[in-house]
Amino acid sequence: MKVLDHFSVEKYPKISDVVDYWAVEKAEKVCIQEVDGKECTYAQLKKEVDSLAAGLHALGISKGSPVLTMMENGLACVEAWLAINKLGGIDVPVHTAYKGYFIKHIINTCEAKYMFVNDRHLETVIESLDKNSHLKVIVVGNAVVEKNRIPANLEIFYFNDIKIPNSTVPAATCSPDDIGNVLFTSGTKSGTQGLILTYRQLRNTNINGINRMELTENDVSYVCFPMSHGNGKFSSVGTFLLLGATSVILEKFSARRWIYDVHKYQITYTSLMGPMAEFVYKQPPTEFDHNNNLRVILNIPRNSEFTPKFEKRFGVTCIEVYGQAGVSAPITSPIGKHQNYASCGTLVEESYDARLVDSETGRDVEIGATGELWVRPKHEGLISPGYFNDEESYQLAWSGEWFMTGDLMRVDEKGYFYYMGRSGDFIRRRGENVSVKEVEMIIKSIGHVQDVAVIGVSTEFITGEDDVMVVIEGEGLDISTLIERCEKELPAFSIPRYWLIAKLPRLPDQTVDKQLLRNRGVTPDTFELKKTRG
């Protein structure tokens, strides 16, 4: 059977519809294997999803209900996603590092009434909850919360207790352009916003990945990136569920155990984002480096010097793509073709048009010159229709029929695109997007802080990622107090590594001259936070 021909998004819009099919056709095949944990066949997965969906339906979840999922990688996370999906609800992944403002912002933006959360994060959710919101929380794990710790506007349920065994509910009837997921991501213009992902866009993402990597039902995926990200949940687990293949899920990435898991579980495909490949390469050589089934790795970004050495050591092909959650992957480097390791690939011409535009003139730049990437889809379902409950902010990213990505690129005469950075305020740190606007907002709210500038400074990694530096202007400021406040409010990846209290340089219009601060970088009087906590 040709999977991509069979599972049209019109006939099987939801990924849970596909799982129901495989539960009959491949009942005994393992679809989810937790590293050092449970394994689950397609038939077992359907049974657990049905019982959980029945329980969620009894709680009031139905088509269109936003449900937040603040969960660690694992089988429970997959079950929750598919149960929400079966009911036609909207799965809203929440990064497990989020705290305070960020959790409150997502709850309020989605007007959410339901949330899954691992027990280790429950206290964080309780502390973050707005007094005006009412939330039903399904706790994954065995930790019991004392009644006097539960606020009046919070109802606690437990994952295994709400399941109704041997029960089913009718799957919701959905169209391809209904909302399947909302993915909160950091941008340059409007902070953290919830991108709408329709069933059609999610399916296109799956199909593009299958074609790009030449994946089949016999491949085995190693999921070591958080499932709160599109890469971990949709591009990895979702794609392999569509194929009727197997996903091996690790709760948290470990460079030390990576090659051992690859060998043990006979992994053929995985993804390594940011400096993860460097962490793996720095581990001592093992007998499994070349004795494994690895075939292809989605590696973003690659490097002309490093990537060939990585491929040789592990006997694998590394593929790069350029993409955003809102635009899928308009630029790719398909497997089997000449690999230009300095480039993120060539345009997927059957699906997108592209321009590189001078932001000041609005005109296309010449070949070899740097400009902002604008893309135009050639058919529906390739680009997100907007931000959830915020139509106005999303329109700022469009110029007519062209989507302005905010990414700077250049293209050579052969059509290879080269990523040159971001326009505006944007920091990417260890595979995570840092919302500069919101980090500045939180620090600025601290007493005696007059103004603040958050910038990215170079790291030791060859992947071109940044570390976070903050320059604060104010009187009577204590860095340890500032750090303590940030640790309460910010996810660990957003807490600045470098701190400086100084007068901020200004441009003639009195805005902060961030370029001058970037040029200065880390100075001798800058305080370095050796390790972030939280």
N, C-alpha and C positions, 0 to 999 in steps of 0.2 A: 504493500500500500504506500502511495506517495503521501506522506503526512501533510505537506503544505497544501496539496490539492484537496485532501479530505476535510481538513479542519478550516473551512472558510469561516471568517469572522461573522458572516451573516447567519450561518447555521449553528456555530458554536462560539458565541461572543465571549462568554466568560471562561476563564481557565478552569473553573470547577466543572463546567460542562464537559471539558476534555477529560478531566480526571474520571468523571462518571463513565465515560466511554472506555477508557483504559482499564477501569475496575472490572469490566467484563472481558475485554479482549486480552488483557495481560494481568489477570487477577493475582497471580503468584509472583510477579516480578517485583523486586525491591525498587521502590521509587525514592525513598528517603532513608539514608543511613546516617545516624549521628556518629561522629568520631567518638569511640570508646563509649557508645551509648546504644540507644534503641535503633532497630531497623523496622521499616514499615513497607508492606507491599501496597500495590495500587488498590486491591480489594480492602485491605485493612484501613488504608487512608480514607477511602470513601465512607466506610462504616463510622470511623471516628469523626469525620467532618459532618456527616449527617446527624449524629447524636449531639454534636456541639451546636450545629445550626438550629436544631430543634430547641435547645436550651436558650440560645440567643433570641430566637423568635418569641419564646415565652417571656423574655425580658422586655420585649417591645421593639427589637431591631427588625427593620424591614427595608424594602427598596428605598434607596436614597439616604439612609441613615449614616452619618459620618461616625466611624468607630476608630478611635486612636489605638495604635498598637506599639507600646513601648516595651519591646521584648528582645531578649537575647536570641542569637541564632539557635535553631533547633526545631525539632518536630512540632512542638507546641505552637511555634510561630507560624509554621506552614499550615497547621490545622486552623488556627484563628483566621488567617488570611483567606483560606478557601471557604470557611464557614460564612464569613462576612460576604464573600463573593457570591456564594450560592443564594443568599437572601437578597442579592442586589444592593447590599450596603456598600459604603465607600470606605475602603481601608486607607487609613492615614498613618503611615509609619512615623514614629517619633524616635529620634536618636536617643540611645540610652545614656548619653553623656549630658543631655539637656537638663537644665535646672530652672528654677525661678521664673524669670520673665519669659523665657523661650517656651516653657510648657504652658504657662498662662496664655501667651500669645496664640499658640496653636489651638488650645481649647476654645478661646473666645472667637478666633477667626472662623473656626468650623462650626461654632455653636454646638459643640459635641456634648452628648449626654452619656456616652459609653466609652470605656477605655480598658484595654488589656494592659497589664503591667506585671513584669517579673517581681517577685516579692522583695528582692534586694533594692528595687527602685521605688517601693511604695512610700517610704518616708519622704522621699524627694517630691513625689506627687502631692502628698498631703500638705507639705510645706509650701508648695507652689500654687495650691488651689485658691482661686478667687472666691471670696465670700458670697458673691452673687451667683455663682454657677453651681449647678447640681449635677453630680456625676455618679454613674454606676460603674464601679471598677471591678473587673474580673481579674483576680490575682492568680498568677501562675507560680506555684511553689507551695511549700508547706508552712511558711511563717504565718503565725497567727497574730493579728494586731489587737492590742488591748482596747476594749471598748471606749475607755476614756481618752484614747488617742485619735479616735475617729470623729472628725467634725460632723456636724448635723447635716451638712449638705453633701455627704459622701456615703454611698451604700456600697458595702463590700460583698462580693461573691467570689467563689473559688472555682477555678478552671474545671477541675474534675467533677465538682459537685453539681455544676449547672448542666452537665451533659445528660441527655435523656437517652439511655441505651435502647438499641433496637428500634429507634424512632426516626422518622424522616419528615421533612416538610417539603412542599412543592418548591422546586427551584424557581426563582423569580424570572419572569420573562423580560429580557433586556435587549436593547438595540445596540448595534456596534458603536454608536456615538454617545451612549450613556457614560456617565462618569464611573470608572472602575476604582481609581485610586487618586489620592491627593498627596503629592510629594513636596514637603517643605524644603526649600533650598535658598541659599543666600545669593543675593544679586548685588549689583553696584548702585542701582537707583532707588530701591525701595526696601532694603533689608530682607528679612526672611519672609518669603511668601509661599503660599501653597499652590503649586502647579497642578492643574487638572490633567489627568491622564485618562483618556477614553479607552474603551475596550479595543477599538480599532488601532489606536496608537500603540498600545501595549502589544497587540498581535504583530504589528509591523516591526516593532523592536525585536520580537522573538524571531520572526522570519529573516530579518536582516542579519541577525547573529548566526542563524543556522547556515545561511548562504555564505556569509563571510568566512566562517570557520570550517565550512564543509562538515557540519556535525551530523551524526546519525543516531539512531536508537541504541547503538552499541557503545556510544561514548559514555564516559563517567565523569561527572563534574565535581570538582573540589571547591566548595563554597567557603572561603575564609574571609570574605569581606562582609561587613555588617548588612543584615537584611533590612535595616532601616534605610539603606541606599538602594537606588534603582538597580545598580549593578548586582548587588547580592540577591535581591528578591526577584525582580522581573527578568533581568538579562541572564541570570544564572539559573535559579530554581525554576522560574516560569518557563524558560526556553526548554529545559530538560523535561518538564512535565508535558509540554506540548509534543515533544518527540516520543514520549513513552519511555524515557531513559531514566538513569539513576543519578541522584545528587547526594554527595557525601558532604555533610554540613559540620563545620567546626565552629564552636561557640565564639572563639576569639583567635585571631591570627597569631601564630607562633613561628618565627623564622627557624627556631631550633628543631621543631618537630616536622616542618613542612615536607622535606624529602622522604622522611619515614612514613608519613601518611600517604604521600603520593605512591610509594611502593606498596604499602600494605593494602590499600584499597583499589589498586590498579587504575589510578586516575589517568584519564587521557586529555582532560581539558581543565584549565583554571584561569583565574585572572589575578594579576598583581598590579596594584595601583600605587602611584607615587613612588616612595623609596622602598616599598616592600621587596622588590627584586634585589635591591642592594643588600638589604638585611639578610636575605636568603643566601646570597653569594658570599657573604662574609663568614658564613658558618664553615667549620672544618669539612674537608672533603669526606665523602662516605662511599661505601661500596655500592650504594644505590643511585649515585649521581647519574650514571649512564644505564643502570640496570632498572629501568622503569618503563611504563607504558605511555608516558607523556607524549602528546602529539603537537599540541598547540596551546599557547598562552596568550591571553589578551593582556598586553603589557603597556601601560600608559604612564608616563611617556617612555619611549625608547631612547637610546643614545648610541651614536655612531661607534664609539670606542667600547662601551661597556656591553651593549646587547649582544654583539657577535660572540664575545667571551662567555656570556651566560648561556647562549644557545649551544655552544660547543660543549660546555661542561655537562649540561643536562640533556643533551641530545633532543632539543625541542625547537620549534619555530615560534618566534614571538611576533605577534601581530598588534598593530596600533590602530586606533580609530580616533577621530575627533567627534565629540558629541556633547550635548547638554540634555538634561532631562526633558526640556521643552521642545527640542528639535530632533531628538533621536541621534542618528549618526550620519550626517551628510558627507563626511570625508572618511575613507577607509583605506587600509592597505591589505587587499585580499590575499589569502594564503595561496601559495603556488606561483605567485608573480615575483618579479624582481623587487627586493626589499631595499628601499632607501631609508636607512635607519634614522637619518636626521629629519625625515619628513613624517607627518602624521597620516599621509596617504594622498589619494586623488579623489576628486569629486565623484559621488555616486550619481552619474549623469541621468540615469533613467528615473530618478526620484527628485532631484533638486537642481535648481539653477543657483549660481553663486556669483557674488561680486565682492571685490575688495575696494572699500570706499574711503576717501579722505574725509575725516569727520568735520573738518572746517569748511571745505568747499562743496561736499556732497557729491563729488565726482569720482569716477573710478580711477584708481592709481595705475601706473604703468607696471608691466611685468617686472618682478624683482623688487618692487617698492612695497612698503608696509602699509596696510590699510585695515579698516575694521571689516570683518566678515559679515556680509548680509546674505541670507539665504531665502529662496522662494520655493515652496513645495510644488511639485508637478501633479500630485494627486492628494486626495483628502486623507486625513488621519496620520500625517507625518509630524505635525507640529501641534503642540498643546493649544486648545482653544482659549486658555486664559488662566488667571489666578482665581482660586476659589473665593467667592464673595468679595472680589476686588477687581472688577472689570477695568476700572479707570487706570490703575497702575500698570496693567499689562499693555495697555495701548501705547504707553511710552516707549515700548520696545519695537514698535512697528513704524515703518515709513511706507505708507501705501500698502502694497502687497509683499513687501520685503521685511523679513524679520532681522533686526539688528542684534547680533549675538553679543556684542561687547568684547569680542575676542579679536586681537590683532594678528594678522597673518600676512605672509607674502607667498607668492606662487612663482615657480620657475617656468621656463619655456616648455618643459615636458608635462606640466600640469600637476607637479608635486607641491602640496601646501606645507608651509612651515609655521608652526605656532610661535608667535613672538611675544605673547603676554596678553594682559587685559588692559582695556581702557578704563580709566577711573579707579576707584577704590576697590581693590579685590586682593585677597590673600588666600593662597591654597597651602595648607600645612598638613603634611603627612596624609594626603588623600582627602582631607576635609576642607570644605569651603568656610572661611571665617567671615562673618558678617561684620565688616568694619563699622558700619553705621551703628549697629546695636552695641558693640563693645564700647564705642565712644559714648553712646547714650548712657550706658550703665555707669561708666567711670565718671562721667560729668555730673551724675546725680549725687555723687559723694560730697559731703560737706567740705568747703574751702577750695574745691576744684573750680578754677575759673574757665579753663578751656583744655581741650585734650586733642591729640592727634595720634591715631593708630596707623602704623605703616608696616610694610613687609621689608625684611632685610634678608640678605642672602644667607643660605645655610651651607653645610659641608656636602650636601647631597648633589649628585650630578643631574638629578631630575629637574633641577631648576625651581624647586619649591622654596617658599619663604618661611622664615620664622617671624614671630610677631614682636614688634617693639612699640612702646607707648611713650610719648613725651607729654608731660602734664605741666600745666601752668597754674600756679596758685601759691597761697601763703600758708605756712604752718602745716605742710603736708608730711605725712609719715608713710613711707613706702609699704611697710609691713601691714599697716591698717588698710591701705588700698588693695593690697594683694588678698588679704583676708576677705574683704567684701567681694572681690572678683571671684574667689573660690566658691562663694555661696551662690553667686548669680550666673556664672558663665560655665559652659562645658569646658572640660580640661583643655581641649585642643584650641580654645579661643583665649585662654589666659596668656597674657603677654609673657614672653621669656625675658625681654629686656625692658628696663624701666629707667626713665630719666625725668627729673624735675627741673624744668628750665623755662625760660621765656620763649614762646613760640615765634618763629620768624613769620612775617606777614608779607603778602603781595600788596600792590597798590590799592586793591579793592578791600583790603583788610582780612581776606580769607587766609588761612594758614598755608604757607608755602611748603607743601608736603614733598615736592621734588627735591628741595634743598635738604630736607630732613633725610630723605632716602640717600642722597649723595653723601651726606655726613656719615650715615650708618651708626654703628656702635662706637661710641667714644670712650675714652679711659674712665670718665666719671659716670658711666652707665652701670646700673645694678643689674646683675644677671640672676634670674630665678633658676636655680639648677635643675629642679624637677617640679613640674606642676602636679598637683594632687587633685583628686576628685573624680 
